[in-house]
């Protein structure tokens, strides 16, 4: 049985931040959840000035790090409640957006984060008004009902329909300051979302359409955004691709890439997009025989000539295309600088196989299947 449910209003395009006034009023006291970088470069100020013009109050929480832990959520919720906030704007990449979701949820629901994250405590009340404003084009978190927070040394997602934002404002003008390496790794993060949604067991015709469009846009426009961050057409289309991939991922699920990336990012604090990007070609190669036709389509999406080839040969071109795509974006081949000890590798392989996300992958690995992949990614 398949289903599709995505109630978030999406406002997309250059200058769309100006429409914030349509969704916030002078009765709102907003908790602006963001990070110190966005405060430092003035992006947070743009939102704060708009809120001031509207007459809304604003309390800023800017202590969101990459890969946030549960303590960050608790600190943000405490500050928001003490200030009397009744709504939340999450501004930033995936980390501020995920923390913002849980702040909005816990403003109106009693108890601690762990009760909802680990014990699946039911929802008492609709969450506070939430507006997501992404400043990177990658995670797609602005349109998902999932928040990923590290707890008990695990990047554990919290997924429930209560976490959909009221609106996502996707303004590529907020993304032009991203440096090239952030542009490339967050863009490939979006590509992995679309890819895993496309080949996963939860795929359906609606998510396939969104995932294919997302991958096609990224293939065409991500290299342009990478080499010229001021290319607004490229920025706008990469941002759109991240939204499409986010919806596809949220509705159809993920798989082996995110299952492998999870323990690495949790233990080594590797940036999420970078970790996913490095695992991508290995995942495509591993999944190939489980979804030949879809990988043939992927190869053709990259413009590969599959005429006269068997399905297996044609599908194999997808691996070559992905490797070249990553090379063009100067994605490193491994995470060698993060590597800890040899003992970590079997532990990571077992953890990846135990991840809930792995159930959606079209091919089910054993830990011994993943050990060579972890070795190739982590060891020179």
C-alpha positions as CSV (number, residue, x, y, z in Angstrom):
1,X,0.0,0.0,0.0
2,X,1.4,3.4,-1.0
3,X,0.4,6.9,0.3
4,X,1.4,10.5,-0.2
5,X,0.8,13.3,2.2
6,X,2.7,16.7,2.2
7,X,0.7,19.6,3.7
8,X,3.4,22.2,3.8
9,X,2.9,25.3,1.7
10,X,6.0,25.9,-0.4
11,X,6.9,29.5,-1.5
12,X,9.9,29.3,-3.9
13,X,11.9,31.7,-5.9
14,X,14.3,34.6,-5.6
15,X,12.9,37.3,-3.3
16,X,10.3,34.9,-1.6
17,X,11.6,35.9,1.8
18,X,9.7,39.1,1.5
19,X,6.5,37.0,1.7
20,X,7.2,36.2,5.4
21,X,4.7,38.9,6.3
22,X,1.9,36.8,4.9
23,X,2.5,34.2,7.6
24,X,3.5,36.1,10.7
25,X,1.5,38.8,12.5
26,X,2.1,41.3,15.3
27,X,0.6,38.8,17.8
28,X,3.5,36.4,17.2
29,X,6.5,36.1,19.5
30,X,8.9,34.1,17.3
31,X,11.7,31.9,18.4
32,X,14.3,32.2,15.6
33,X,16.3,29.0,15.6
34,X,19.5,29.4,13.6
35,X,23.3,29.1,14.0
36,X,26.1,31.5,14.8
37,X,27.4,31.6,11.2
38,X,24.1,32.9,9.9
39,X,24.0,35.5,12.6
40,X,27.6,36.5,11.9
41,X,27.1,37.0,8.1
42,X,23.8,38.9,8.5
43,X,21.4,36.4,7.1
44,X,19.6,36.1,10.5
45,X,19.3,39.9,10.6
46,X,17.3,40.0,7.4
47,X,14.7,37.8,9.0
48,X,14.8,39.8,12.3
49,X,14.3,43.1,10.4
50,X,11.3,41.7,8.6
51,X,9.8,40.6,11.9
52,X,10.4,44.0,13.3
53,X,8.6,45.6,10.3
54,X,5.6,43.3,11.0
55,X,5.6,44.2,14.7
56,X,6.3,40.6,15.8
57,X,8.6,39.9,18.8
58,X,11.7,37.8,18.2
59,X,13.9,35.8,20.5
60,X,17.0,34.3,18.9
61,X,18.5,30.9,19.6
62,X,21.7,30.6,17.7
63,X,23.6,27.8,19.4
64,X,22.7,25.1,16.9
65,X,25.9,23.1,15.8
66,X,26.2,20.7,13.0
67,X,24.8,17.3,14.0
68,X,22.9,18.6,17.0
69,X,22.4,16.5,20.1
70,X,19.3,16.3,22.3
71,X,20.8,18.8,24.8
72,X,20.6,21.5,22.1
73,X,16.9,21.0,21.7
74,X,16.4,21.1,25.4
75,X,18.3,24.3,25.7
76,X,16.4,25.9,22.8
77,X,13.0,24.8,24.2
78,X,13.8,26.2,27.7
79,X,14.8,29.6,26.2
80,X,11.7,29.7,24.0
81,X,9.4,28.9,26.9
82,X,11.0,31.4,29.2
83,X,10.7,34.2,26.6
84,X,7.0,33.3,26.0
85,X,7.4,32.4,22.3
86,X,4.3,31.1,20.5
87,X,5.8,30.4,17.1
88,X,9.1,29.3,15.5
89,X,11.1,30.2,12.5
90,X,13.9,27.7,11.6
91,X,16.6,29.4,9.5
92,X,19.6,27.5,8.2
93,X,20.6,24.1,7.0
94,X,19.3,20.8,8.2
95,X,20.5,21.2,11.7
96,X,18.6,24.4,12.6
97,X,15.6,23.2,10.7
98,X,15.5,19.9,12.6
99,X,16.0,21.6,16.0
100,X,13.3,24.2,15.0
101,X,10.8,21.4,14.4
102,X,11.3,19.9,17.8
103,X,11.2,23.3,19.5
104,X,7.8,24.1,17.8
105,X,6.6,20.6,18.8
106,X,7.7,20.8,22.4
107,X,6.3,24.3,22.9
108,X,2.9,22.7,22.9
109,X,3.6,19.1,24.0
110,X,4.7,18.1,27.5
111,X,7.6,15.9,28.4
112,X,11.1,15.5,27.1
113,X,12.4,14.9,23.6
114,X,13.5,11.4,24.4
115,X,9.9,10.3,25.1
116,X,8.9,11.1,21.6
117,X,12.2,10.0,20.0
118,X,12.6,6.7,21.7
119,X,9.3,5.8,23.3
120,X,7.0,7.1,20.5
121,X,4.9,9.0,23.0
122,X,1.6,10.2,21.3
123,X,1.0,13.9,20.5
124,X,-1.1,15.9,22.9
125,X,-1.6,19.1,20.8
126,X,-0.7,20.5,17.4
127,X,2.8,22.1,17.5
128,X,3.3,25.8,17.5
129,X,3.3,27.6,14.2
130,X,6.5,26.7,12.3
131,X,8.0,28.4,9.3
132,X,11.1,26.8,7.7
133,X,13.6,29.0,5.8
134,X,16.5,26.9,4.3
135,X,19.8,28.6,3.6
136,X,21.3,25.5,2.0
137,X,20.0,23.4,-0.9
138,X,20.5,19.9,0.3
139,X,18.7,18.4,3.3
140,X,15.1,19.1,2.2
141,X,14.2,19.3,5.8
142,X,12.1,22.3,5.1
143,X,9.4,20.1,3.6
144,X,9.7,16.9,5.7
145,X,8.0,15.5,8.8
146,X,11.3,14.2,10.1
147,X,13.8,15.7,12.6
148,X,17.2,14.0,13.0
149,X,18.8,14.5,16.5
150,X,21.7,12.7,18.0
151,X,20.8,10.8,21.1
152,X,22.5,7.9,22.8
153,X,25.3,8.2,20.2
154,X,22.8,7.6,17.4
155,X,21.5,9.9,14.7
156,X,17.9,9.0,15.3
157,X,15.1,10.4,13.2
158,X,11.8,11.4,14.7
159,X,9.1,11.1,12.0
160,X,5.5,12.1,12.6
161,X,3.0,14.1,10.6
162,X,2.9,16.6,13.5
163,X,6.3,17.9,12.3
164,X,5.3,19.3,9.0
165,X,5.8,23.1,8.9
166,X,3.0,25.4,8.0
167,X,5.1,26.9,5.2
168,X,8.6,26.6,3.7
169,X,10.1,29.8,2.2
170,X,12.8,28.7,-0.2
171,X,14.7,31.8,-1.4
172,X,17.8,31.1,-3.4
173,X,19.1,34.6,-2.6
174,X,19.8,33.4,0.9
175,X,22.1,30.7,-0.6
176,X,24.5,32.7,-2.7
177,X,27.0,33.0,0.2
178,X,27.5,29.3,0.4
179,X,31.1,28.4,-0.4
180,X,31.7,25.9,-3.3
181,X,32.4,22.9,-1.1
182,X,29.2,23.5,0.9
183,X,27.3,24.0,-2.4
184,X,28.6,20.7,-3.7
185,X,28.2,18.5,-0.6
186,X,24.7,19.8,0.3
187,X,23.7,19.4,-3.4
188,X,24.8,15.8,-3.4
189,X,23.0,15.3,-0.1
190,X,19.8,16.2,-2.1
191,X,20.9,13.9,-4.9
192,X,21.2,11.0,-2.4
193,X,17.7,11.7,-1.1
194,X,16.3,11.5,-4.6
195,X,18.3,8.5,-5.5
196,X,17.3,6.5,-2.4
197,X,13.7,7.5,-2.7
198,X,13.7,6.4,-6.4
199,X,15.2,2.9,-5.9
200,X,13.8,2.2,-2.4
201,X,11.0,-0.2,-1.7
202,X,8.7,2.7,-0.6
203,X,8.8,4.3,-4.1
204,X,5.6,5.1,-5.8
205,X,4.7,6.9,-9.1
206,X,4.4,10.3,-7.3
207,X,7.7,10.0,-5.5
208,X,9.4,8.7,-8.7
209,X,8.3,11.8,-10.6
210,X,9.6,14.1,-7.9
211,X,12.9,12.1,-7.5
212,X,13.6,12.0,-11.2
213,X,13.0,15.7,-11.6
214,X,15.2,16.4,-8.6
215,X,18.1,14.4,-10.0
216,X,17.7,15.9,-13.4
217,X,17.8,19.4,-12.1
218,X,20.9,18.6,-10.0
219,X,22.7,17.0,-12.9
220,X,22.2,20.1,-14.9
221,X,22.4,22.9,-12.4
222,X,24.6,21.8,-9.5
223,X,27.9,22.1,-11.4
224,X,26.9,25.6,-12.4
225,X,26.1,26.6,-8.9
226,X,29.4,25.1,-7.8
227,X,31.6,27.0,-10.2
228,X,29.6,30.3,-9.9
229,X,27.7,30.9,-6.7
230,X,26.2,34.0,-8.1
231,X,24.4,32.1,-10.9
232,X,20.8,32.7,-9.7
233,X,19.2,30.4,-12.2
234,X,21.4,27.6,-11.0
235,X,20.8,28.4,-7.4
236,X,17.1,28.6,-7.8
237,X,16.9,25.2,-9.6
238,X,19.2,23.5,-7.1
239,X,17.0,24.8,-4.3
240,X,14.0,23.5,-6.1
241,X,15.7,20.1,-6.5
242,X,16.4,19.9,-2.8
243,X,12.7,20.5,-2.1
244,X,11.6,17.9,-4.6
245,X,14.1,15.4,-3.2
246,X,13.1,16.1,0.3
247,X,9.4,15.4,-0.4
248,X,10.3,12.2,-2.3
249,X,12.6,11.1,0.6
250,X,10.0,11.8,3.3
251,X,7.3,9.9,1.5
252,X,9.3,7.0,0.0
253,X,12.1,6.5,2.5
254,X,15.9,6.2,2.4
255,X,18.3,3.3,2.4
256,X,21.9,2.1,2.5
257,X,23.6,5.5,2.0
258,X,22.0,7.1,5.0
259,X,22.3,3.9,7.0
260,X,26.1,3.8,6.4
261,X,26.5,7.6,6.8
262,X,24.7,7.7,10.1
263,X,27.2,6.0,12.4
264,X,30.1,7.7,10.7
265,X,28.6,11.1,11.1
266,X,27.6,10.3,14.7
267,X,31.0,9.0,15.9
268,X,33.3,11.2,13.8
269,X,31.2,14.3,13.5
270,X,31.5,14.2,9.7
271,X,29.3,16.8,7.8
272,X,26.1,15.0,6.8
273,X,26.3,16.0,3.1
274,X,29.9,15.0,2.7
275,X,29.4,11.6,4.3
276,X,26.4,10.8,2.0
277,X,28.3,12.0,-1.0
278,X,31.3,9.7,-0.4
279,X,29.0,6.7,0.1
280,X,26.9,7.4,-3.0
281,X,28.9,5.6,-5.7
282,X,29.3,2.5,-3.5
283,X,25.5,2.4,-2.9
284,X,24.7,2.8,-6.6
285,X,27.1,-0.1,-7.4
286,X,25.7,-2.3,-4.6
287,X,22.0,-1.6,-5.4
288,X,22.5,-2.1,-9.2
289,X,21.2,-5.6,-9.6
290,X,18.2,-5.0,-7.3
291,X,16.8,-2.3,-9.6
292,X,18.3,-2.6,-13.0
293,X,15.6,-0.7,-14.9
294,X,15.8,2.3,-12.6
295,X,19.6,2.4,-12.9
296,X,19.3,2.3,-16.7
297,X,17.0,5.4,-16.3
298,X,19.5,7.0,-14.1
299,X,22.3,6.4,-16.6
300,X,20.2,8.0,-19.3
301,X,19.4,10.9,-17.1
302,X,23.1,11.6,-17.0
303,X,23.1,11.5,-20.8
304,X,24.9,8.1,-21.1
305,X,24.4,6.3,-24.4
306,X,22.8,2.9,-23.6
307,X,21.9,1.9,-27.1
308,X,22.9,-1.6,-28.0
309,X,23.7,-2.6,-24.4
310,X,22.1,-5.2,-22.2
311,X,20.1,-3.9,-19.2
312,X,23.0,-4.9,-16.9
313,X,25.6,-3.1,-19.0
314,X,23.4,0.0,-19.4
315,X,22.7,0.1,-15.7
316,X,26.4,-0.1,-15.0
317,X,26.9,3.2,-16.7
318,X,25.1,4.8,-13.9
319,X,28.0,4.1,-11.6
320,X,30.5,5.6,-14.1
321,X,28.3,8.7,-14.4
322,X,28.0,9.2,-10.6
323,X,31.8,8.8,-10.1
324,X,32.4,11.5,-12.8
325,X,29.7,13.7,-11.4
326,X,31.4,13.6,-8.0
327,X,34.8,14.2,-9.5
328,X,33.6,17.3,-11.3
329,X,32.3,18.6,-8.0
330,X,35.6,17.8,-6.3
331,X,34.0,15.6,-3.8
332,X,36.8,13.6,-2.0
333,X,36.9,9.9,-2.6
334,X,37.1,9.0,1.1
335,X,36.8,10.3,4.7
336,X,40.4,9.4,5.5
337,X,41.1,12.4,7.7
338,X,38.2,11.4,10.0
339,X,39.2,7.7,10.5
340,X,39.6,6.4,14.0
341,X,40.6,2.8,14.5
342,X,40.1,-0.6,12.6
343,X,37.8,-1.7,15.4
344,X,35.3,1.0,14.3
345,X,34.6,-0.6,10.9
346,X,32.8,-3.8,11.9
347,X,30.9,-1.8,14.5
348,X,29.8,0.7,11.9
349,X,28.8,-2.1,9.5
350,X,26.6,-3.7,12.1
351,X,25.1,-0.4,13.1
352,X,24.3,0.4,9.5
353,X,22.5,-3.0,9.0
354,X,20.5,-2.4,12.2
355,X,19.3,1.0,11.0
356,X,15.6,1.3,10.4
357,X,16.3,3.1,7.1
358,X,18.0,-0.1,5.8
359,X,14.6,-1.9,5.6
360,X,13.7,0.3,2.7
361,X,16.8,-0.5,0.6
362,X,16.1,-2.7,-2.4
363,X,19.0,-5.0,-1.5
364,X,19.5,-6.2,2.1
365,X,23.2,-6.3,3.2
366,X,24.8,-8.3,5.9
367,X,27.6,-6.6,8.0
368,X,30.2,-8.5,6.0
369,X,28.9,-7.0,2.8
370,X,29.4,-3.5,4.1
371,X,32.8,-3.9,5.7
372,X,34.7,-3.5,2.4
373,X,32.7,-0.4,1.7
374,X,33.6,1.2,5.0
375,X,37.2,0.2,4.5
376,X,37.3,1.8,1.1
377,X,35.7,5.0,2.5
378,X,37.7,5.3,5.7
379,X,41.1,3.8,5.1
380,X,43.7,5.0,2.5
